[in-house]
């Protein structure tokens, strides 16, 4: 699972606890992509809220986000073992979207 986030993004702050739930419930590898953000701000954001990510990349110039088709932050992608994006969630994950969309997409990715 790849999550695009930024410290300046209020919806990212709202969804952050659900990323920790997602990680705990599924055990997936969770990768963060910090978009257009100063490194020290991202570090402070994760120090304050916790770090659910296995790895974090930085997209300071927005080039990677453009390649992935990101409209804005937050966005979350479910990628199967072959590296194929099988689901894209635009906007913050909510308790409802976690249950109805994201968790089933992860199950589907594991089966594909």
CNS distance restraints for C-alpha pairs under 8 A (distance, minus, plus):
assign (resid   1 and name CA) (resid  28 and name CA) 6.94 0.50 0.50
assign (resid   1 and name CA) (resid  29 and name CA) 6.30 0.50 0.50
assign (resid   1 and name CA) (resid  30 and name CA) 4.92 0.50 0.50
assign (resid   1 and name CA) (resid  31 and name CA) 6.14 0.50 0.50
assign (resid   1 and name CA) (resid  76 and name CA) 7.01 0.50 0.50
assign (resid   1 and name CA) (resid  77 and name CA) 5.62 0.50 0.50
assign (resid   1 and name CA) (resid  78 and name CA) 4.61 0.50 0.50
assign (resid   1 and name CA) (resid  79 and name CA) 5.93 0.50 0.50
assign (resid   2 and name CA) (resid  30 and name CA) 5.94 0.50 0.50
assign (resid   2 and name CA) (resid  31 and name CA) 4.72 0.50 0.50
assign (resid   2 and name CA) (resid  32 and name CA) 5.77 0.50 0.50
assign (resid   2 and name CA) (resid  33 and name CA) 7.18 0.50 0.50
assign (resid   2 and name CA) (resid  76 and name CA) 5.61 0.50 0.50
assign (resid   2 and name CA) (resid  77 and name CA) 5.07 0.50 0.50
assign (resid   2 and name CA) (resid  78 and name CA) 6.54 0.50 0.50
assign (resid   2 and name CA) (resid  79 and name CA) 7.61 0.50 0.50
assign (resid   3 and name CA) (resid  30 and name CA) 7.41 0.50 0.50
assign (resid   3 and name CA) (resid  31 and name CA) 6.19 0.50 0.50
assign (resid   3 and name CA) (resid  32 and name CA) 4.88 0.50 0.50
assign (resid   3 and name CA) (resid  33 and name CA) 6.10 0.50 0.50
assign (resid   3 and name CA) (resid  74 and name CA) 7.03 0.50 0.50
assign (resid   3 and name CA) (resid  75 and name CA) 5.85 0.50 0.50
assign (resid   3 and name CA) (resid  76 and name CA) 4.35 0.50 0.50
assign (resid   3 and name CA) (resid  77 and name CA) 6.40 0.50 0.50
assign (resid   4 and name CA) (resid  32 and name CA) 5.88 0.50 0.50
assign (resid   4 and name CA) (resid  33 and name CA) 4.68 0.50 0.50
assign (resid   4 and name CA) (resid  34 and name CA) 6.03 0.50 0.50
assign (resid   4 and name CA) (resid  35 and name CA) 6.65 0.50 0.50
assign (resid   4 and name CA) (resid  73 and name CA) 5.97 0.50 0.50
assign (resid   4 and name CA) (resid  74 and name CA) 5.31 0.50 0.50
assign (resid   4 and name CA) (resid  75 and name CA) 5.20 0.50 0.50
assign (resid   4 and name CA) (resid  76 and name CA) 6.20 0.50 0.50
assign (resid   5 and name CA) (resid   9 and name CA) 7.14 0.50 0.50
assign (resid   5 and name CA) (resid  12 and name CA) 5.93 0.50 0.50
assign (resid   5 and name CA) (resid  32 and name CA) 6.98 0.50 0.50
assign (resid   5 and name CA) (resid  33 and name CA) 6.14 0.50 0.50
assign (resid   5 and name CA) (resid  34 and name CA) 5.13 0.50 0.50
assign (resid   5 and name CA) (resid  35 and name CA) 6.02 0.50 0.50
assign (resid   5 and name CA) (resid  73 and name CA) 5.46 0.50 0.50
assign (resid   5 and name CA) (resid  74 and name CA) 5.04 0.50 0.50
assign (resid   5 and name CA) (resid  75 and name CA) 7.26 0.50 0.50
assign (resid   6 and name CA) (resid  12 and name CA) 6.78 0.50 0.50
assign (resid   6 and name CA) (resid  34 and name CA) 5.30 0.50 0.50
assign (resid   6 and name CA) (resid  35 and name CA) 5.48 0.50 0.50
assign (resid   6 and name CA) (resid  36 and name CA) 7.12 0.50 0.50
assign (resid   6 and name CA) (resid  37 and name CA) 6.09 0.50 0.50
assign (resid   6 and name CA) (resid  42 and name CA) 6.80 0.50 0.50
assign (resid   6 and name CA) (resid  73 and name CA) 6.95 0.50 0.50
assign (resid   6 and name CA) (resid  74 and name CA) 7.64 0.50 0.50
assign (resid   7 and name CA) (resid  12 and name CA) 7.44 0.50 0.50
assign (resid   7 and name CA) (resid  13 and name CA) 7.58 0.50 0.50
assign (resid   7 and name CA) (resid  37 and name CA) 6.91 0.50 0.50
assign (resid   7 and name CA) (resid  41 and name CA) 6.10 0.50 0.50
assign (resid   7 and name CA) (resid  42 and name CA) 5.48 0.50 0.50
assign (resid   7 and name CA) (resid  45 and name CA) 5.58 0.50 0.50
assign (resid   8 and name CA) (resid  37 and name CA) 7.66 0.50 0.50
assign (resid   9 and name CA) (resid  13 and name CA) 6.68 0.50 0.50
assign (resid   9 and name CA) (resid  73 and name CA) 6.85 0.50 0.50
assign (resid   9 and name CA) (resid  74 and name CA) 7.58 0.50 0.50
assign (resid  10 and name CA) (resid  14 and name CA) 6.50 0.50 0.50
assign (resid  11 and name CA) (resid  15 and name CA) 6.21 0.50 0.50
assign (resid  11 and name CA) (resid  73 and name CA) 7.88 0.50 0.50
assign (resid  11 and name CA) (resid  74 and name CA) 6.89 0.50 0.50
assign (resid  11 and name CA) (resid  91 and name CA) 7.55 0.50 0.50
assign (resid  11 and name CA) (resid  92 and name CA) 5.72 0.50 0.50
assign (resid  12 and name CA) (resid  16 and name CA) 6.00 0.50 0.50
assign (resid  12 and name CA) (resid  73 and name CA) 7.06 0.50 0.50
assign (resid  12 and name CA) (resid  74 and name CA) 5.60 0.50 0.50
assign (resid  12 and name CA) (resid  92 and name CA) 6.36 0.50 0.50
assign (resid  14 and name CA) (resid  92 and name CA) 7.35 0.50 0.50
assign (resid  15 and name CA) (resid  19 and name CA) 6.65 0.50 0.50
assign (resid  15 and name CA) (resid  92 and name CA) 5.45 0.50 0.50
assign (resid  15 and name CA) (resid  93 and name CA) 5.49 0.50 0.50
assign (resid  15 and name CA) (resid  94 and name CA) 6.55 0.50 0.50
assign (resid  16 and name CA) (resid  20 and name CA) 6.77 0.50 0.50
assign (resid  16 and name CA) (resid  49 and name CA) 7.36 0.50 0.50
assign (resid  17 and name CA) (resid  21 and name CA) 6.48 0.50 0.50
assign (resid  17 and name CA) (resid  49 and name CA) 7.86 0.50 0.50
assign (resid  18 and name CA) (resid  22 and name CA) 6.01 0.50 0.50
assign (resid  18 and name CA) (resid  93 and name CA) 6.99 0.50 0.50
assign (resid  18 and name CA) (resid  94 and name CA) 7.25 0.50 0.50
assign (resid  18 and name CA) (resid  95 and name CA) 7.15 0.50 0.50
assign (resid  18 and name CA) (resid  98 and name CA) 7.74 0.50 0.50
assign (resid  19 and name CA) (resid  23 and name CA) 6.14 0.50 0.50
assign (resid  19 and name CA) (resid  52 and name CA) 6.65 0.50 0.50
assign (resid  20 and name CA) (resid  24 and name CA) 6.17 0.50 0.50
assign (resid  20 and name CA) (resid  52 and name CA) 5.36 0.50 0.50
assign (resid  21 and name CA) (resid  25 and name CA) 5.96 0.50 0.50
assign (resid  22 and name CA) (resid  26 and name CA) 5.95 0.50 0.50
assign (resid  22 and name CA) (resid  27 and name CA) 7.72 0.50 0.50
assign (resid  22 and name CA) (resid  28 and name CA) 8.00 0.50 0.50
assign (resid  22 and name CA) (resid  98 and name CA) 7.67 0.50 0.50
assign (resid  22 and name CA) (resid 103 and name CA) 7.70 0.50 0.50
assign (resid  23 and name CA) (resid  27 and name CA) 5.16 0.50 0.50
assign (resid  23 and name CA) (resid  28 and name CA) 5.94 0.50 0.50
assign (resid  23 and name CA) (resid  29 and name CA) 7.51 0.50 0.50
assign (resid  23 and name CA) (resid  30 and name CA) 6.96 0.50 0.50
assign (resid  23 and name CA) (resid  52 and name CA) 6.83 0.50 0.50
assign (resid  26 and name CA) (resid 103 and name CA) 7.91 0.50 0.50
assign (resid  29 and name CA) (resid  53 and name CA) 7.62 0.50 0.50
assign (resid  29 and name CA) (resid  54 and name CA) 6.18 0.50 0.50
assign (resid  30 and name CA) (resid  52 and name CA) 7.15 0.50 0.50
assign (resid  30 and name CA) (resid  53 and name CA) 5.06 0.50 0.50
assign (resid  30 and name CA) (resid  54 and name CA) 5.50 0.50 0.50
assign (resid  30 and name CA) (resid  55 and name CA) 7.23 0.50 0.50
assign (resid  31 and name CA) (resid  53 and name CA) 5.27 0.50 0.50
assign (resid  31 and name CA) (resid  54 and name CA) 5.69 0.50 0.50
assign (resid  31 and name CA) (resid  55 and name CA) 5.09 0.50 0.50
assign (resid  31 and name CA) (resid  56 and name CA) 5.78 0.50 0.50
assign (resid  31 and name CA) (resid  57 and name CA) 7.85 0.50 0.50
assign (resid  32 and name CA) (resid  53 and name CA) 5.89 0.50 0.50
assign (resid  32 and name CA) (resid  54 and name CA) 7.85 0.50 0.50
assign (resid  32 and name CA) (resid  55 and name CA) 6.33 0.50 0.50
assign (resid  32 and name CA) (resid  56 and name CA) 4.55 0.50 0.50
assign (resid  32 and name CA) (resid  57 and name CA) 6.24 0.50 0.50
assign (resid  33 and name CA) (resid  56 and name CA) 5.64 0.50 0.50
assign (resid  33 and name CA) (resid  57 and name CA) 4.76 0.50 0.50
assign (resid  33 and name CA) (resid  58 and name CA) 5.59 0.50 0.50
assign (resid  33 and name CA) (resid  59 and name CA) 6.63 0.50 0.50
assign (resid  34 and name CA) (resid  42 and name CA) 7.07 0.50 0.50
assign (resid  34 and name CA) (resid  56 and name CA) 7.07 0.50 0.50
assign (resid  34 and name CA) (resid  57 and name CA) 6.09 0.50 0.50
assign (resid  34 and name CA) (resid  58 and name CA) 4.73 0.50 0.50
assign (resid  34 and name CA) (resid  59 and name CA) 5.89 0.50 0.50
assign (resid  34 and name CA) (resid  60 and name CA) 7.72 0.50 0.50
assign (resid  35 and name CA) (resid  58 and name CA) 6.18 0.50 0.50
assign (resid  35 and name CA) (resid  59 and name CA) 4.80 0.50 0.50
assign (resid  35 and name CA) (resid  60 and name CA) 5.86 0.50 0.50
assign (resid  35 and name CA) (resid  61 and name CA) 7.97 0.50 0.50
assign (resid  35 and name CA) (resid  62 and name CA) 6.51 0.50 0.50
assign (resid  35 and name CA) (resid  65 and name CA) 7.58 0.50 0.50
assign (resid  35 and name CA) (resid  73 and name CA) 7.77 0.50 0.50
assign (resid  36 and name CA) (resid  58 and name CA) 7.77 0.50 0.50
assign (resid  36 and name CA) (resid  59 and name CA) 5.97 0.50 0.50
assign (resid  36 and name CA) (resid  60 and name CA) 4.32 0.50 0.50
assign (resid  36 and name CA) (resid  61 and name CA) 6.28 0.50 0.50
assign (resid  36 and name CA) (resid  62 and name CA) 6.35 0.50 0.50
assign (resid  37 and name CA) (resid  41 and name CA) 6.79 0.50 0.50
assign (resid  37 and name CA) (resid  42 and name CA) 6.74 0.50 0.50
assign (resid  37 and name CA) (resid  58 and name CA) 7.85 0.50 0.50
assign (resid  37 and name CA) (resid  59 and name CA) 7.86 0.50 0.50
assign (resid  37 and name CA) (resid  60 and name CA) 6.17 0.50 0.50
assign (resid  38 and name CA) (resid  42 and name CA) 6.48 0.50 0.50
assign (resid  38 and name CA) (resid  60 and name CA) 7.72 0.50 0.50
assign (resid  39 and name CA) (resid  43 and name CA) 6.20 0.50 0.50
assign (resid  39 and name CA) (resid  58 and name CA) 7.86 0.50 0.50
assign (resid  40 and name CA) (resid  44 and name CA) 6.16 0.50 0.50
assign (resid  41 and name CA) (resid  45 and name CA) 6.08 0.50 0.50
assign (resid  42 and name CA) (resid  46 and name CA) 6.28 0.50 0.50
assign (resid  43 and name CA) (resid  47 and name CA) 6.03 0.50 0.50
assign (resid  44 and name CA) (resid  48 and name CA) 6.08 0.50 0.50
assign (resid  45 and name CA) (resid  49 and name CA) 6.17 0.50 0.50
assign (resid  45 and name CA) (resid  50 and name CA) 7.95 0.50 0.50
assign (resid  46 and name CA) (resid  50 and name CA) 4.94 0.50 0.50
assign (resid  46 and name CA) (resid  51 and name CA) 5.17 0.50 0.50
assign (resid  47 and name CA) (resid  51 and name CA) 7.08 0.50 0.50
assign (resid  59 and name CA) (resid  63 and name CA) 6.77 0.50 0.50
assign (resid  59 and name CA) (resid  64 and name CA) 6.14 0.50 0.50
assign (resid  59 and name CA) (resid  65 and name CA) 7.06 0.50 0.50
assign (resid  62 and name CA) (resid  66 and name CA) 6.25 0.50 0.50
assign (resid  63 and name CA) (resid  67 and name CA) 6.37 0.50 0.50
assign (resid  64 and name CA) (resid  68 and name CA) 6.26 0.50 0.50
assign (resid  65 and name CA) (resid  69 and name CA) 6.11 0.50 0.50
assign (resid  65 and name CA) (resid  70 and name CA) 5.10 0.50 0.50
assign (resid  66 and name CA) (resid  70 and name CA) 5.87 0.50 0.50
assign (resid  70 and name CA) (resid  75 and name CA) 6.97 0.50 0.50
assign (resid  71 and name CA) (resid  75 and name CA) 7.97 0.50 0.50
assign (resid  71 and name CA) (resid  90 and name CA) 7.74 0.50 0.50
assign (resid  72 and name CA) (resid  90 and name CA) 7.89 0.50 0.50
assign (resid  72 and name CA) (resid  91 and name CA) 7.72 0.50 0.50
assign (resid  73 and name CA) (resid  90 and name CA) 7.89 0.50 0.50
assign (resid  73 and name CA) (resid  91 and name CA) 6.56 0.50 0.50
assign (resid  73 and name CA) (resid  92 and name CA) 7.92 0.50 0.50
assign (resid  74 and name CA) (resid  90 and name CA) 6.81 0.50 0.50
assign (resid  74 and name CA) (resid  91 and name CA) 5.14 0.50 0.50
assign (resid  74 and name CA) (resid  92 and name CA) 5.57 0.50 0.50
assign (resid  75 and name CA) (resid  88 and name CA) 7.22 0.50 0.50
assign (resid  75 and name CA) (resid  89 and name CA) 5.60 0.50 0.50
assign (resid  75 and name CA) (resid  90 and name CA) 4.71 0.50 0.50
assign (resid  75 and name CA) (resid  91 and name CA) 5.42 0.50 0.50
assign (resid  75 and name CA) (resid  92 and name CA) 6.81 0.50 0.50
assign (resid  76 and name CA) (resid  88 and name CA) 5.81 0.50 0.50
assign (resid  76 and name CA) (resid  89 and name CA) 5.04 0.50 0.50
assign (resid  76 and name CA) (resid  90 and name CA) 6.69 0.50 0.50
assign (resid  76 and name CA) (resid  91 and name CA) 7.98 0.50 0.50
assign (resid  77 and name CA) (resid  85 and name CA) 6.53 0.50 0.50
assign (resid  77 and name CA) (resid  86 and name CA) 7.62 0.50 0.50
assign (resid  77 and name CA) (resid  87 and name CA) 5.71 0.50 0.50
assign (resid  77 and name CA) (resid  88 and name CA) 4.55 0.50 0.50
assign (resid  77 and name CA) (resid  89 and name CA) 6.31 0.50 0.50
assign (resid  78 and name CA) (resid  85 and name CA) 5.78 0.50 0.50
assign (resid  78 and name CA) (resid  86 and name CA) 5.76 0.50 0.50
assign (resid  78 and name CA) (resid  87 and name CA) 5.08 0.50 0.50
assign (resid  78 and name CA) (resid  88 and name CA) 6.48 0.50 0.50
assign (resid  78 and name CA) (resid 102 and name CA) 7.83 0.50 0.50
assign (resid  78 and name CA) (resid 105 and name CA) 6.82 0.50 0.50
assign (resid  78 and name CA) (resid 106 and name CA) 6.36 0.50 0.50
assign (resid  78 and name CA) (resid 109 and name CA) 7.24 0.50 0.50
assign (resid  79 and name CA) (resid  83 and name CA) 5.65 0.50 0.50
assign (resid  79 and name CA) (resid  84 and name CA) 5.31 0.50 0.50
assign (resid  79 and name CA) (resid  85 and name CA) 4.30 0.50 0.50
assign (resid  79 and name CA) (resid  86 and name CA) 5.69 0.50 0.50
assign (resid  79 and name CA) (resid  87 and name CA) 7.21 0.50 0.50
assign (resid  79 and name CA) (resid 109 and name CA) 6.72 0.50 0.50
assign (resid  80 and name CA) (resid  84 and name CA) 5.44 0.50 0.50
assign (resid  80 and name CA) (resid  85 and name CA) 6.47 0.50 0.50
assign (resid  80 and name CA) (resid  86 and name CA) 6.61 0.50 0.50
assign (resid  80 and name CA) (resid 109 and name CA) 4.67 0.50 0.50
assign (resid  80 and name CA) (resid 110 and name CA) 6.45 0.50 0.50
assign (resid  80 and name CA) (resid 112 and name CA) 6.85 0.50 0.50
assign (resid  81 and name CA) (resid 109 and name CA) 7.40 0.50 0.50
assign (resid  81 and name CA) (resid 110 and name CA) 7.31 0.50 0.50
assign (resid  81 and name CA) (resid 112 and name CA) 7.83 0.50 0.50
assign (resid  86 and name CA) (resid 105 and name CA) 7.19 0.50 0.50
assign (resid  86 and name CA) (resid 109 and name CA) 6.58 0.50 0.50
assign (resid  87 and name CA) (resid 102 and name CA) 7.89 0.50 0.50
assign (resid  87 and name CA) (resid 105 and name CA) 6.24 0.50 0.50
assign (resid  89 and name CA) (resid  93 and name CA) 7.49 0.50 0.50
assign (resid  89 and name CA) (resid 102 and name CA) 7.65 0.50 0.50
assign (resid  93 and name CA) (resid  97 and name CA) 5.86 0.50 0.50
assign (resid  93 and name CA) (resid  98 and name CA) 6.10 0.50 0.50
assign (resid  94 and name CA) (resid  98 and name CA) 5.96 0.50 0.50
assign (resid  95 and name CA) (resid  99 and name CA) 6.43 0.50 0.50
assign (resid  96 and name CA) (resid 100 and name CA) 6.01 0.50 0.50
assign (resid  97 and name CA) (resid 101 and name CA) 5.11 0.50 0.50
assign (resid  97 and name CA) (resid 102 and name CA) 6.29 0.50 0.50
assign (resid  98 and name CA) (resid 102 and name CA) 4.79 0.50 0.50
assign (resid  98 and name CA) (resid 103 and name CA) 5.84 0.50 0.50
assign (resid  99 and name CA) (resid 103 and name CA) 5.71 0.50 0.50
assign (resid  99 and name CA) (resid 104 and name CA) 7.38 0.50 0.50
assign (resid 100 and name CA) (resid 104 and name CA) 6.70 0.50 0.50
assign (resid 101 and name CA) (resid 105 and name CA) 6.10 0.50 0.50
assign (resid 102 and name CA) (resid 106 and name CA) 6.25 0.50 0.50
assign (resid 103 and name CA) (resid 107 and name CA) 6.32 0.50 0.50
assign (resid 104 and name CA) (resid 108 and name CA) 6.11 0.50 0.50
assign (resid 105 and name CA) (resid 109 and name CA) 6.07 0.50 0.50
assign (resid 106 and name CA) (resid 110 and name CA) 6.23 0.50 0.50
assign (resid 107 and name CA) (resid 111 and name CA) 6.40 0.50 0.50
assign (resid 108 and name CA) (resid 112 and name CA) 6.27 0.50 0.50
